[in-house]
Amino acid sequence: EMPSLNTLHLSGNGLTGTLPSDVQISPNLVDISLSHNRLEGKIPRKFQERVWFNLDLSYNKFGGTLTGSFASVLGNLTVLKDL
């Protein structure tokens, strides 16, 4: 248990498998990046029902249905790029 953990970046580490549906997320964790791995399965509701500063799950093989509120947030995102 790491209650003060607020950032977790594990991108590009070759992670495989699924994210457990009963995953416990520290209340202080607001920035997570699991991009560029080989994760699959559904995105757990606990990930979808949180407010994140940064959530990057890109370049994996997730599937399934998103909750309505999470899908709505994704539809309203603005992508910022360095110019």
N, C-alpha and C positions, 0 to 999 in steps of 0.2 A: 504494500500500500504506500502510495506517495501523494499525500494530501496537498502538498504545495506545488506539485507539477502543473505548470501552466502551458508548456509548449512541448510537443512531441513530434519530431520529424524523422520518419523512417522511410523516406522516399528512396527508390532505387536499390533496395536491399535484397531483392529476390524473394520477398515474402510470398508464401503460397497458402492456400486454404481459405477458410471463411472467417469472418468476424463473428464471434459468438453472440447469439441473440440476448444473452443475459450479461453482456459485458458491463462491468462497473466502471464508470467514468468519474474521475475526480471533479468536484464542483468548480475547481480552479482551472481546469483544463479548457482553454479557449482557442488553442491553435494546434491543429493536428494535420500532418501531411503524410499520407500513405501512398502517394502517387508512384507510378512507374514500378509496380510490383506485379504479382500474378494472383491477386486476391480475387475471389469469386463469391457467388451466392448473393443473398439479400443484404442490403445496407440496414443494420439493426435500427429499430425504432428509436433507441436511445440516442443514436447519432442524428436522426431526423428531427427529434423533438427538442433539441437544444439550440441555443443561440451561440453561434461560433463567431469569433473574430476571423478565423481562417479555417476552412475545412477543404482539404484537397485530396480527393479520392480518384483523380483522373488516371487514365492509362492502367486500368485494371479490368477485370471481366465481371463486374457486378451486374446483376439482373434483378428481376422482380418488380414489384409495384412500390412506388413511393407514396408516403402518406400525402393527403391532400394539401396540408399546410406546407410541407417541405417542397412539394412540386410547385406550389404557388410562389414560394420564395425563390426557387431556382428560375422560374419564369420572369421574375422581376430584377434579376441581378444585372449589374453593370460591370462589364469587363474593362479593367484599366490596363493599359499597355504603356510601356516606356516609349516615348517618341524620340 
